């Protein structure tokens, strides 16, 4: 029987949620240059979308990964008995277009459809004989004020006001309302909340034109909140801030959505990545001198 990768990915995320683990949030502040975002140790490119969730592994302090072959290529080796972590990607697959008419030679035009494929990677803590340059984790030594300034530059794209005791994005006014920063227990909580609302902001019809839910409990609302939570986590990781889960009460609703649609979590993760990419355009120039690919 062919593997159902959509189901495998969904069941993995469901199992983590049911166990009380939010797979897009790390429970500690990571010292990696990409914050809590997993990345490939060889290419130095961060993993994106659903793979960010699949590689959120609390058992490892490091966020660097590589394939078995990559380890071999640098003279290292995966320790005996270690198990790789699955990541997925879409690969185009050519099929005959049933709606196309044959040409003069009788050939039918082909079209590409995306098929989900997978392979496995290993955390650097699972690998022996690493070269010296990879033995120590690269740290992000930016001061906290610099990280906050980067988050502020991301938030500066939207119309934001402060006051009251609620955080929300108002579609009709296309604006974000947040409590004062001093009302939060720490600045990480403030920015986690702010970037959650900014992810909602990206869904406006003038930007990414994403569907919004109307009321708490319906599936469209749960899907949008899932996108906003993931998007905030992706953005926090990109600017180097340890964001916190803002809406744990939504977990039951997310589980309902995921149990009913095996593609929902991949779609939500893709939408969250697209939202994060949209927001990060504002700070792309800051990273240009470092040669980082924020939206590869």
C-alpha positions, 0 to 999 in steps of 0.5 A, spaced: 500 500 500 502 506 498 504 511 503 499 517 505 504 522 507 499 527 508 496 522 513 503 521 516 504 528 517 498 530 520 498 524 525 505 526 527 502 533 529 496 531 532 500 526 537 504 532 539 498 537 540 494 531 544 500 530 548 500 538 550 506 539 545 505 545 541 510 543 535 511 550 532 514 553 539 520 551 542 520 551 550 526 555 551 530 560 547 535 557 542 542 560 541 542 559 534 543 564 529 536 563 526 533 563 533 528 556 534 528 555 527 531 549 524 536 549 518 540 545 514 547 545 517 551 544 510 547 549 506 545 554 512 538 555 509 532 554 514 527 549 513 520 552 512 513 551 512 511 544 515 518 542 515 519 547 521 514 543 525 516 536 523 523 538 526 521 542 532 524 536 536 525 538 544 530 532 545 535 536 542 538 543 544 541 544 537 537 546 531 542 544 525 540 538 521 543 534 515 541 528 511 545 521 512 549 523 505 551 530 507 554 527 514 558 522 509 560 527 505 564 531 510 567 525 513 562 524 519 557 519 521 550 518 524 551 514 530 548 507 530 541 506 532 539 513 531 533 514 527 532 520 522 526 525 522 522 526 516 521 532 512 517 533 506 517 536 499 513 537 493 516 534 487 512 535 480 510 529 476 508 530 469 501 527 467 497 527 461 492 532 460 485 529 459 482 536 457 487 537 452 486 535 445 492 531 441 496 535 437 498 534 429 502 528 431 497 525 436 501 527 442 497 529 448 500 535 452 502 534 459 501 538 465 505 537 472 502 536 478 505 536 485 506 530 489 508 530 496 515 526 497 519 525 503 526 524 506 529 524 513 534 528 516 538 527 522 540 532 528 547 534 529 546 531 536 545 524 532 552 525 528 559 523 530 566 525 528 563 532 525 568 537 523 571 542 528 567 548 524 560 544 526 562 541 533 560 548 536 553 551 535 553 557 532 550 562 536 546 569 535 550 574 539 545 580 537 543 584 543 536 584 545 535 591 543 537 589 536 532 583 536 526 588 538 528 593 533 528 588 528 521 586 530 519 593 531 521 594 523 517 588 521 511 591 525 512 598 522 508 595 516 501 595 519 497 601 523 498 599 530 495 602 536 496 601 544 491 601 549 486 597 553 487 590 555 485 586 548 489 584 542 486 584 536 486 585 528 480 589 526 479 587 518 474 593 517 479 598 519 485 594 517 489 596 524 492 592 530 490 594 537 495 591 542 495 592 550 501 597 552 508 593 552 508 594 560 502 590 561 505 583 558 510 579 563 516 580 558 517 583 551 517 576 548 510 575 550 509 582 547 512 581 540 509 574 540 502 577 541 504 583 536 506 578 530 500 573 531 496 579 530 500 581 524 500 575 521 492 576 521 493 583 518 497 579 512 490 576 510 487 582 508 484 582 501 489 588 499 495 583 501 494 575 501 487 575 501 486 570 506 479 567 508 477 569 515 473 566 520 467 569 523 466 566 530 470 562 535 469 555 534 467 555 526 472 551 522 474 557 518 476 561 524 480 555 527 484 555 521 485 562 521 488 562 528 492 556 526 495 560 521 496 566 525 500 562 531 504 558 526 506 565 522 507 568 529 512 562 531 516 563 524 516 570 525 519 570 532 524 565 530 526 569 524 528 575 528 531 571 534 525 572 539 522 566 543 515 567 542 510 564 546 503 561 545 498 566 545 491 562 545 492 555 548 484 554 548 484 553 541 488 547 541 481 543 541 479 546 535 485 545 531 485 538 533 477 538 530 480 541 523 486 536 523 482 530 524 477 532 519 482 534 513 489 530 513 491 536 508 489 542 513 496 542 517 500 543 510 495 548 507 496 552 514 503 551 515 504 554 507 499 559 508 503 561 515 510 561 511 507 565 506 505 570 511 511 570 514 515 571 508 510 577 506 512 580 513 519 579 512 520 583 506 521 589 511 527 587 514 530 584 508 535 589 507 537 589 514 540 582 512 542 583 505 549 584 508 549 578 511 547 574 505 541 571 508 536 568 504 529 570 508 524 568 503 528 562 499 
